Every structure is written in structure tokens, then in C-alpha cells.
Amino acid sequence: MSAITIKKMNETTFKVTVWDQTTTSHLVTVFPEYWQKLTGGTVPAEKLVEKSFQFLLEREPNTSILGAFDLPKIQRYFPEYEQTIRTMLK
């Protein structure tokens, strides 16, 4: 089981560290419009990032996750992302 830590770098950028057999770091951008679309403004962006990494780690090892990306990119690789993440956040 991976451990995830999230550090807010600025209003839109988060550094995510995934502690597993191999520790990885990722820079994730969360644009306010996309955060609003996925959460309705009811969940902190840090929580959205954390749940998004849980989503990714259920589908691939942390070493396969991009080093830097913006959150909408997940939808391009995993079409079920937006629907699933809304359920995970409830």
C-alpha cells in the first residue's frame, strides 16, 4: 500500500510524493475551473489531488505516473476518471 503526501506549492500547483518500493515525486496542476467542475467547490484541492492519486495507483504503479501534469490529463488516459473521482469524493 502506497503512502501519499501532498504539499501545496502555490494556488494551482501541488507536489505529490508517493512512498512505495520506489519513492516518486510529481508536480500536479489543478486549475480553478477544473477543480470547480469536479468538486462543485465543496472539497479542498488537496483532497482532490489525493483522491486522484488513489485513483491512479489503483490502475498503475507510481513509477508509471507522469512527473508533471495537469489534472485533466488523467481523463485522457482513463476515460472513467471524472465520473469515478466524483464518486470517490462523496
VOBA-1610 file (N, C-alpha, C; in pm, whole numbers, padded with zeros to 5 digits, always signed):
BEGIN
Met+00085-00119+00000Met+00000+00000+00000Met+00089+00124+00000Ser+00064+00213-00092Ser+00142+00335-00104Ser+00096+00440-00004Ala+00189+00521+00042Ala+00156+00638+00121Ala+00174+00761+00032Ile+00084+00857+00048Ile+00084+00976-00037Ile+00095+01099+00053Thr+00189+01189+00019Thr+00192+01319+00086Thr+00175+01427-00019Ile+00106+01533+00019Ile+00076+01641-00074Ile+00121+01773-00010Lys+00198+01849-00086Lys+00243+01979-00040Lys+00196+02084-00140Lys+00124+02183-00090Lys+00076+02291-00177Lys+00193+02385-00205Met+00226+02401-00333Met+00337+02487-00373Met+00288+02630-00395Asn+00170+02643-00460Asn+00105+02772-00480Asn-00043+02744-00502Glu-00117+02839-00552Glu-00262+02823-00562Glu-00305+02711-00656Thr-00222+02678-00753Thr-00263+02577-00852Thr-00170+02457-00861Thr-00057+02459-00792Thr+00042+02353-00808Thr+00065+02280-00676Phe+00069+02147-00686Phe+00090+02062-00570Phe+00203+01965-00598Lys+00288+01945-00498Lys+00392+01842-00509Lys+00340+01719-00437Val+00334+01610-00509Val+00285+01484-00454Val+00402+01387-00446Thr+00420+01331-00329Thr+00523+01227-00311Thr+00451+01096-00281Val+00487+00994-00355Val+00429+00861-00334Val+00540+00772-00279Trp+00516+00723-00159Trp+00613+00637-00090Trp+00573+00492-00114Asp+00655+00422-00190Asp+00630+00282-00221Asp+00766+00215-00230Gln+00776+00101-00299Gln+00907+00038-00316Gln+01005+00139-00374Thr+00959+00217-00470Thr+01034+00329-00525Thr+00955+00455-00492Thr+01019+00553-00431Thr+00953+00679-00398Thr+00957+00769-00519Thr+00842+00829-00553Thr+00835+00918-00669Thr+00776+01052-00627Ser+00813+01156-00702Ser+00758+01290-00681Ser+00692+01337-00810His+00583+01410-00792His+00503+01455-00907His+00457+01598-00881Leu+00460+01680-00985Leu+00402+01814-00976Leu+00269+01812-01050Val+00165+01847-00979Val+00030+01841-01035Val-00031+01980-01034Thr-00086+02019-01148Thr-00153+02148-01159Thr-00304+02126-01156Val-00370+02205-01071Val-00517+02199-01061Val-00569+02339-01091Phe-00627+02355-01209Phe-00684+02484-01246Phe-00817+02503-01174Pro-00847+02626-01128Pro-00970+02651-01051Pro-01097+02606-01123Glu-01102+02624-01253Glu-01223+02583-01328Glu-01244+02432-01321Tyr-01135+02357-01333Tyr-01146+02211-01331Tyr-01179+02161-01191Trp-01116+02223-01091Trp-01148+02190-00952Trp-01297+02212-00926Gln-01349+02324-00973Gln-01491+02357-00955Gln-01578+02253-01028Lys-01538+02217-01149Lys-01614+02119-01228Lys-01625+01985-01155Leu-01514+01940-01096Leu-01513+01808-01033Leu-01570+01806-00892Thr-01556+01917-00819Thr-01593+01915-00678Thr-01712+02005-00644Gly-01750+02091-00737Gly-01854+02188-00705Gly-01809+02286-00599Gly-01677+02291-00576Gly-01623+02383-00478Gly-01638+02335-00334Thr-01676+02209-00315Thr-01706+02159-00180Thr-01591+02083-00116Val-01485+02054-00192Val-01374+01973-00142Val-01245+02051-00167Pro-01155+02057-00069Pro-01027+02126-00093Pro-00950+02063-00209Ala-00875+02145-00280Ala-00797+02095-00394Ala-00701+01986-00352Glu-00643+01997-00231Glu-00552+01894-00183Glu-00621+01758-00176Lys-00745+01756-00133Lys-00822+01631-00124Lys-00848+01574-00264Leu-00878+01662-00358Leu-00898+01619-00497Leu-00770+01556-00551Val-00657+01616-00525Val-00528+01561-00571Val-00502+01426-00505Glu-00526+01418-00374Glu-00504+01291-00303Glu-00591+01179-00360Lys-00719+01206-00379Lys-00810+01104-00434Lys-00772+01069-00578Ser-00725+01168-00652Ser-00683+01143-00790Ser-00564+01048-00793Phe-00472+01063-00697Phe-00358+00971-00691Phe-00403+00833-00645Gln-00497+00825-00555Gln-00550+00694-00518Gln-00610+00626-00641Phe-00684+00704-00720Phe-00742+00654-00845Phe-00631+00600-00936Leu-00527+00680-00956Leu-00418+00638-01045Leu-00347+00514-00992Leu-00321+00509-00862Leu-00246+00397-00805Leu-00325+00267-00806Glu-00457+00276-00821Glu-00537+00155-00838Glu-00522+00099-00979Arg-00465+00179-01070Arg-00458+00141-01210Arg-00317+00124-01264Glu-00217+00181-01195Glu-00080+00172-01243Glu+00016+00197-01127Pro+00141+00150-01139Pro+00240+00176-01033Pro+00279+00323-01032Asn+00324+00370-00917Asn+00363+00511-00906Asn+00475+00548-01004Thr+00558+00452-01040Thr+00667+00480-01132Thr+00617+00504-01275Ser+00490+00472-01302Ser+00432+00496-01435Ser+00357+00629-01443Ile+00337+00693-01328Ile+00264+00820-01325Ile+00358+00931-01371Leu+00309+01019-01456Leu+00389+01128-01510Leu+00449+01213-01398Gly+00566+01268-01422Gly+00634+01350-01323Gly+00570+01486-01304Ala+00506+01536-01409Ala+00437+01666-01402Ala+00320+01662-01499Phe+00204+01701-01451Phe+00086+01702-01538Phe-00024+01787-01474Asp-00120+01827-01558Asp-00237+01893-01503Asp-00349+01790-01494Leu-00434+01808-01395Leu-00533+01706-01360Leu-00619+01658-01477Pro-00662+01745-01570Pro-00744+01695-01681Pro-00677+01588-01766Lys-00545+01580-01761Lys-00473+01479-01841Lys-00512+01337-01801Ile-00550+01318-01674Ile-00589+01183-01629Ile-00705+01132-01713Gln-00799+01219-01745Gln-00917+01182-01823Gln-00878+01129-01961Arg-00768+01181-02017Arg-00724+01135-02149Arg-00676+00991-02145Tyr-00614+00951-02033Tyr-00563+00814-02019Tyr-00669+00719-01963Phe-00755+00773-01877Phe-00857+00691-01810Phe-00992+00761-01824Pro-01069+00725-01929Pro-01196+00795-01956Pro-01296+00792-01840Glu-01281+00699-01748Glu-01375+00689-01635Glu-01336+00783-01520Tyr-01226+00856-01535Tyr-01173+00936-01424Tyr-01275+01033-01364Glu-01332+01121-01446Glu-01417+01226-01391Glu-01537+01169-01316Gln-01601+01070-01373Gln-01716+01009-01306Gln-01674+00939-01178Thr-01563+00866-01184Thr-01516+00791-01067Thr-01472+00885-00955Ile-01401+00993-00990Ile-01349+01081-00887Ile-01463+01151-00814Arg-01568+01186-00885Arg-01684+01247-00818Arg-01743+01153-00713Thr-01749+01024-00746Thr-01800+00925-00652Thr-01704+00910-00533Met-01574+00908-00560Met-01474+00894-00455Met-01478+01011-00357Leu-01517+01127-00404Leu-01517+01247-00320Leu-01643+01259-00233Lys-01742+01177-00260Lys-01866+01186-00182Lys-01850+01125-00046
//
